[in-house]
Amino acid sequence: MAGEKPPLLKPFLLLLPLSLLFFILLHSRPSTTSTSISFSTPSASSPFIRIRRAFPSYDEYLKLQLNKTLNPHLRHLWATRDWDRKLLVFSQIFSRLQSRHLLTNTSRALCIGARLGQEVAALKKVGVVDSIGMDLVPSPPLVVKGDFHKQPFKSNSFDFEFSNVFDHALYPDRFIGEVERTLKPGGVAVIHVALHRRGDKYSANDLLGVDGIVGLFKQSDLVSTEKVDAFGLDTEVVLKKRS
């Protein structure tokens, strides 16, 4: 009959509103981001960095790190005999950085791999009140839970970041990438490393030269390198993120 719609057009017109509704719902869902670390064979990314060993999975790497962090004997030592000694040394380190105007009392500071939080306590002692630590095992109120390969903080969060656990990074490039991501423009990163001695059995990499760590920073400029004596680490590397 004249004016009657073709047979195939009727079901199409009926399905069109449903299709549009499905499209709208699909694209209005909030995006989700995985918090897991993608595992791959680690690459040194530099001739100055040597990856020590291969792991069958990222969980196996974490298991090794946790064996140290959760060791009850070590945790007792960190909380008792070592606490005051480390508080004193870290306070001296941070006071020296303050005298060079690389750290101020208004800085928002992060200590990466802070264990029980001696570094954080030292920052607060010298007047940097807005300070927090991060480790695989939290130690409230000074240290929150976090993996340095994928920090649990927003980009451009901190004015100052300190770490003495670079040798524990299975993926050195990700470690440094996260430091730069969470540093504010103009922010300062201070990394203590060992160049002239081998790390302990928990270390994941050996740093063979300062260029190995400096070359991983893509958004920052080198401020200084100098010798330090800091619990088995002998070199301090200071970088500033470009504004």
Disulfide bonds with the S-S distance in Angstrom:
none
